[in-house]
């Protein structure tokens, strides 16, 4: 596993395995930041499609944690009418 891959996987694993509700928001935020940075690196470099897919899946899982465990509301931008 490359250093760039492990750079986002460790914080992600810490977030999805965290059982302390007080630490969970910080773990999720750190994991999400690392994933967003890695996704941008992959976009710019044309990187590995399988890793890009894994990053998207991880972001989806963090979204579910934020919604279901942290009780953060779903957010949708307002629809603008012409």
C-alpha positions in Angstrom: 0.0 0.0 0.0 1.4 3.4 -0.9 2.0 6.1 1.6 -0.7 8.2 -0.1 -3.3 5.5 0.3 -2.5 4.9 3.9 -2.6 8.6 4.5 -6.5 8.6 4.2 -7.1 5.0 5.3 -5.8 5.3 8.9 -8.0 8.3 9.8 -10.9 6.6 8.1 -10.5 3.4 10.0 -10.3 5.4 13.3 -13.5 7.2 12.4 -15.5 4.1 11.5 -14.4 2.2 14.6 -14.7 5.0 17.1 -17.0 4.1 20.0 -16.7 7.3 22.1 -19.4 9.7 21.0 -17.3 12.6 22.2 -14.4 11.7 19.9 -16.5 10.7 16.9 -17.0 14.2 15.4 -13.3 14.9 15.4 -12.5 11.5 13.9 -15.0 11.9 11.2 -13.8 15.4 10.3 -10.2 14.3 10.1 -11.1 11.3 7.9 -13.3 13.4 5.7 -10.5 16.0 5.2 -8.0 13.4 4.3 -10.4 11.8 1.8 -11.2 15.1 0.1 -7.5 15.9 -0.3 -6.8 12.4 -1.7 -9.8 12.7 -4.1 -8.4 15.9 -5.4 -4.9 14.4 -5.8 -6.5 11.5 -7.8 -8.5 13.9 -9.9 -5.4 15.9 -10.8 -3.1 12.9 -11.5 -5.7 10.8 -13.3 -4.9 8.2 -10.5 -6.1 4.7 -9.9 -9.8 4.1 -10.6 -10.1 1.5 -7.9 -8.7 3.9 -5.2 -11.0 6.6 -6.5 -13.9 4.2 -6.0 -12.7 3.3 -2.5 -12.5 7.0 -1.6 -16.0 7.6 -2.8 -17.3 4.6 -0.8 -15.5 5.9 2.3 -17.0 9.4 1.9 -20.4 7.7 1.6 -19.8 5.8 4.9 -18.8 9.0 6.7 -21.9 10.7 5.4 -24.0 7.9 7.0 -22.1 8.2 10.3 -22.7 11.9 10.3 -26.4 11.5 9.6 -27.2 8.4 11.7 -24.7 8.6 14.7 -24.0 12.4 14.9 -27.6 13.3 14.0 -26.5 15.9 11.5 -29.3 16.9 9.1 -29.3 16.1 5.4 -28.4 19.2 3.5 -29.5 20.2 0.1 -28.8 23.5 -1.5 -31.9 25.7 -2.1 -33.5 25.4 -5.6 -33.3 28.7 -7.4 -36.2 29.7 -9.4 -35.6 31.8 -12.5 
